[in-house]
Amino acid sequence: MHILEKIIREKQKEVAFRKTQLPISQLEETPFFARECLSLSKQLLESPSGIIAEFKRKSPSESEINRSVEIEDVARGYEAAGASGMSVLTDSLFFGGDLTDLVAARQSASLPLLRKDFMIDEYQLYEAKAHGADVILLIAAVLSAQKIVDLTSLARHLGMEVLLEVHNETELKNSFTAGIQMLGVNNRNLKTFNVDIQTSIELAALAPEGVTLVSESGLKSPQDVITIRKAGYRGFLIGTHFMRHPDPGHTAGEFIKQLAV
């Protein structure tokens, strides 16, 4: 069993348990549920940086990354740095995150927020909305084409945007559906965890018209962003590179300044 299969197996158990603890009817009564979501896709098109700065404490590939910073400080730092949006890992077992991190980020910054998790069930979209997220991530590698259609439809109903993540041409052709605003190309092979930004460049030409392209994983320098931007990308999700530093917001600010040079 490779890591992705293990993650999904644990996620199925987690979601089943969470459903017993808090029904959708209560999630719909939370203060954030009534708020109008911010548009990350619009922000990416209008922002000079296109950086989606990520908060994560650990990952299966990096183990411990940074547990010494508070998400409130990081969220404010990313916003001050000029990030276009913020990605928040909410998976606990493998990434050290929590839904309360979304709430803290929402209360600390006005950036569009992406709930980054392994979304497999409609219940998780209600959770995301209730905790302040504007965007949900759908990973083609773990979802059927019909499930992507169903979750995309629900996201639209809830006023949220969708970032569909693919890793190869097959996933792109089999998974893209109407109503998806952003297509994320993950440069990391989820089975081997090898990273190659050439993946973004190769898949750009196959993307449907009108979708905002986002490159994910392995972006370590402003030059990486500049190179991929030439292929048509408007969004660049960067987490580990910022989070390795004691002050992720400051690091993001210095990175974004170099994009303007």
TORTORVEX-86151 format. One record per residue (C-alpha): residue in three letters; y negated, z, x. Coordinates in steps of 0.5 Angstrom, whole numbers, plus 500, padded with zeros to 3 digits. Each point is the difference from the previous one (the first is absolute). Last residue first. Layout:
TORTORVEX-86151
ALAYZX;...
end
This chain:
TORTORVEX-86151
VAL415479524;ALA501502493;LEU507501501;GLN499505506;LYS496505495;ILE506500496;PHE504503506;GLU495505501;GLY500502493;ALA507501499;THR501504507;HIS494505497;GLY504500493;PRO506501504;ASP498506503;PRO505504505;HIS503493501;ARG507497498;MET498499493;PHE495494501;HIS506496504;THR505503495;GLY496497494;ILE497493499;LEU501496494;PHE496493501;GLY497497495;ARG496493499;TYR506496503;GLY499492501;ALA503498506;LYS494501504;ARG500508498;ILE506500503;THR497499507;ILE494504499;VAL504506497;ASP505500507;GLN494499504;PRO497507497;SER506503503;LYS506504497;LEU503496494;GLY507501500;SER501501493;GLU497497494;SER496493499;VAL497500493;LEU498493496;THR496500494;VAL504495495;GLY496494497;GLU505495502;PRO507502501;ALA502502507;LEU504495504;ALA495498506;ALA499508501;LEU508501501;GLU500497508;ILE493504502;SER502507497;THR507499503;GLN497499507;ILE498507499;ASP506502503;VAL503507499;ASN507502501;PHE502506495;THR508497500;LYS501500493;LEU493501497;ASN498494505;ARG492502501;ASN495494499;ASN499502493;VAL497495496;GLY496502494;LEU498496494;MET494503496;GLN498498493;ILE507500496;GLY499498493;ALA505494500;THR506501504;PHE502500508;SER507502501;ASN505495501;LYS496495505;LEU497506504;GLU506503501;THR503494502;GLU495498505;ASN500507503;HIS497507501;VAL497501493;GLU495505497;LEU497500493;LEU494503500;VAL498501492;GLU494502497;MET499506494;GLY497500493;LEU506503497;HIS502494496;ARG499496507;ALA505505503;LEU505499495;SER500493500;THR501500508;LEU506505499;ASP503496495;VAL500494504;ILE502503507;LYS506503496;GLN502493498;ALA499497507;SER505506502;LEU497505504;VAL502503507;ALA498495505;ALA494498495;ILE496506502;LEU495501494;LEU494504502;ILE495503495;VAL493500500;ASP494504497;ALA503507501;GLY497507498;HIS506504498;ALA501498493;LYS500493502;ALA505501505;GLU505504496;TYR499495494;LEU503495505;GLN505504502;TYR503501493;GLU501492500;ASP505501505;ILE502497507;MET494501504;PHE501502508;ASP494503501;LYS493498502;ARG495502495;LEU494496502;LEU493503499;PRO493496499;LEU495504504;SER496505497;ALA502506504;SER501507500;GLN503501493;ARG504494500;ALA503502507;ALA502507498;VAL503497493;LEU504495504;ASP502505505;THR503505494;LEU505494499;ASP503502506;GLY501497507;GLY505502506;PHE502493501;PHE508500499;LEU501506496;SER493500497;ASP498493497;THR493500498;LEU497496506;VAL493499498;SER496493502;MET493500500;GLY495494498;SER495496503;ALA499504506;GLY493501503;ALA500506505;ALA497504495;GLU505499495;TYR506501505;GLY497507502;ARG499502493;ALA507499499;VAL502503506;ASP497506499;GLU503501493;ILE506498503;GLU500506505;VAL502499507;SER505503504;ARG507497498;ASN499494503;ILE506495502;GLU506503500;SER506495499;GLU498493502;SER505496497;PRO502504494;SER493502499;LYS495506501;ARG493503498;LYS498494496;PHE493498498;GLU498493500;ALA494496501;ILE499493496;ILE496496505;GLY496494497;SER495501504;PRO494496498;SER501502492;GLU499495495;LEU507497499;LEU504507502;GLN496504495;LYS502495494;SER507501502;LEU499507500;SER497501493;LEU499507498;CYS503503494;GLU497502494;ARG501507499;ALA504503494;PHE506502504;PHE496503505;PRO498506495;THR508501499;GLU502499493;GLU504494501;LEU504504505;GLN502505494;SER503494496;ILE503497506;PRO505507500;LEU499505506;GLN506503503;THR506496497;LYS497494502;ARG499503507;PHE508501501;ALA501492498;VAL495498505;GLU503504506;LYS507498499;GLN498493500;LYS495501506;GLU506503504;ARG504493499;ILE494496501;ILE499503507;LYS507500502;GLU501492498;LEU493499504;ILE503504506;HIS506496501;MET507502497;
end
